[in-house]
Amino acid sequence: MPMIEFAFKHKLIKLQSDNYLDCSFFDNISFIYYLMVELSYLFGQFCIFADRSYEKSVIYWK
């Protein structure tokens, strides 16, 4: 299971429970951490893809 799915499931389970106000500070931090890790990974993949696309277009136009 990808990390972002785990993070959203973890957070949604916490929000849907009866005592969702008892969510600890560290649960919120772990959710934000997993979200940031996943988003930074996706951004890195996008940058690599964009760089390769740019290189191909430069080679094509030469």
C-alpha positions as CSV (number, residue, x, y, z in Angstrom):
1,M,0.0,0.0,0.0
2,P,1.5,3.4,-1.0
3,M,2.4,5.7,1.9
4,I,-0.2,8.3,0.9
5,E,-3.0,5.8,1.1
6,F,-1.8,4.7,4.5
7,A,-1.7,8.3,5.7
8,F,-5.1,9.1,4.5
9,K,-6.6,5.9,5.9
10,H,-4.9,6.5,9.2
11,K,-6.2,10.1,9.4
12,L,-9.7,9.2,8.2
13,I,-10.0,6.4,10.8
14,K,-9.0,8.9,13.5
15,L,-11.5,11.5,12.2
16,Q,-14.4,9.0,12.1
17,S,-13.9,7.5,15.5
18,D,-16.0,8.6,18.4
19,N,-13.1,10.2,20.3
20,Y,-11.5,11.9,17.3
21,L,-10.7,14.9,19.6
22,D,-8.3,12.7,21.5
23,C,-6.0,12.5,18.4
24,S,-2.5,13.1,19.7
25,F,-0.2,15.7,18.4
26,F,2.2,13.0,17.2
27,D,-0.6,11.3,15.1
28,N,-1.1,14.6,13.3
29,I,2.7,15.0,12.8
30,S,3.0,11.5,11.5
31,F,0.2,12.1,9.0
32,I,1.9,15.3,7.8
33,Y,5.2,13.5,7.6
34,Y,3.8,10.7,5.4
35,L,2.1,13.3,3.3
36,M,5.2,15.4,2.8
37,V,7.3,12.3,2.0
38,E,4.8,11.2,-0.6
39,L,4.4,14.6,-2.2
40,S,8.2,15.2,-2.3
41,Y,8.6,11.8,-4.0
42,L,5.9,12.7,-6.6
43,F,7.5,16.1,-7.2
44,G,10.9,14.4,-7.7
45,Q,9.4,12.0,-10.2
46,F,7.7,14.9,-12.0
47,C,11.0,16.9,-12.2
48,I,12.8,13.8,-13.6
49,F,10.0,13.3,-16.2
50,A,9.9,17.0,-17.1
51,D,13.7,17.1,-17.5
52,R,13.6,14.1,-19.8
53,S,10.8,15.6,-21.9
54,Y,12.8,18.8,-22.2
55,E,15.9,17.0,-23.3
56,K,13.9,15.1,-25.9
57,S,12.4,18.3,-27.2
58,V,15.8,20.0,-27.4
59,I,17.3,17.1,-29.3
60,Y,14.2,17.0,-31.6
61,W,14.5,20.7,-32.5
62,K,18.3,20.6,-33.2
